[in-house]
Amino acid sequence: MEVLTEQDVQKYREEGYLVLECFLSPEECDALRERMSEIVERMDVPAHCRTQFSTDHDEQLKSQGNADYFITSGDKIRYFFEKGVFDDKGEFIVPRERSLNKIGHALHAYEPLFKSITHSSKVQNLAQKLELINPVILQSMYIFKQPGIGGEVTPHQDATFLYTEPLGRVMGMWIALEDATVDNGCLWFTPGSHKNGISRRMVRTPKGMFPLTDFIGREQAHDNKLFVPAPVKKGGAILIHGEVVHRSAENTSDRSRHVYTFHIMESENTVWSPENWLQPTEELPFPSLYS
Ligand SMILES: O=C(O)CCC(=O)C(=O)O
């Protein structure tokens, strides 16, 4: 089955993102959501974790415990929470299934259902259509965008966090497991912005230093008027070029917006920066998409 037409490929290369309706069936979406709800029911939350996840770098990594937890999460399944979901004793003040911002970063490796979707023939076919020679999976996340409290994701380029030389080798695959609308925090893009390089990089600081990561360069000023919403129905997917500027707003609605997302890198003739926060490990080298 061909998942991308020539026109799709052209549109992706031109705009830096591409919406693919009906990429997964409703049943596949429900199965992923059901598995996630089992994971959440059983999750064991370490004490230092009972402080919130934030897309603001400084806030996110302000304690050593949280910084370690984040930076070693590339080959694990770990939990990152919304703001204000714990009281000052670290007890949940919202139902635990409404507390999470996201789970990452190795669902694609350790959760069979997520692994099978990641390595499905549809995803492989799509990579072939984009002429990827040796694509590997870098990371995966389940993002909840909780009703009422799901935080905004500020404008960014994924290559800021997943830097390669040359650029242009990383692509996100973002799959809506529920309808994603303007009201519940769908993605917004600046079409064509992937053609302008990146303005900042997140790098590991030298061993023994705290904080564990820092930025080189600055996030550029983004013109709000240039952002275009990309609402997508349950089962729809969005391909995200590593350098396209995108964001999502807070979820102020009463409906969640669950997504499963993962990043693919063309590893042929590509250098993965040893300064990236995410590094392949002995336990989990970046797996080949085609295997
Ligand atoms: O799902 C979202 O709200 C944001 C996701 C995103 O920006 C990303 O994965 O790069």
The ligand as an SDF file (V2000), in Angstrom:
LIG
                    3D

 10  9  0  0  0  0  0  0  0  0999 V2000
    1.9470   17.3020   20.7970 O   0  0  0  0  0  0  0  0  0  0  0  0
    2.2550   18.4630   21.0540 C   0  0  0  0  0  0  0  0  0  0  0  0
    1.4690   19.2340   21.5730 O   0  0  0  0  0  0  0  0  0  0  0  0
    3.6050   18.9950   20.6960 C   0  0  0  0  0  0  0  0  0  0  0  0
    4.5080   17.9860   20.1310 C   0  0  0  0  0  0  0  0  0  0  0  0
    5.7480   18.5600   19.5610 C   0  0  0  0  0  0  0  0  0  0  0  0
    5.8670   19.7250   19.3270 O   0  0  0  0  0  0  0  0  0  0  0  0
    6.8720   17.7090   19.2460 C   0  0  0  0  0  0  0  0  0  0  0  0
    6.8080   16.5070   19.5190 O   0  0  0  0  0  0  0  0  0  0  0  0
    7.8670   18.2300   18.7310 O   0  0  0  0  0  0  0  0  0  0  0  0
  1  2  2  0
  2  3  1  0
  2  4  1  0
  4  5  1  0
  5  6  1  0
  6  7  2  0
  6  8  1  0
  8  9  2  0
  8 10  1  0
M  END
$$$$
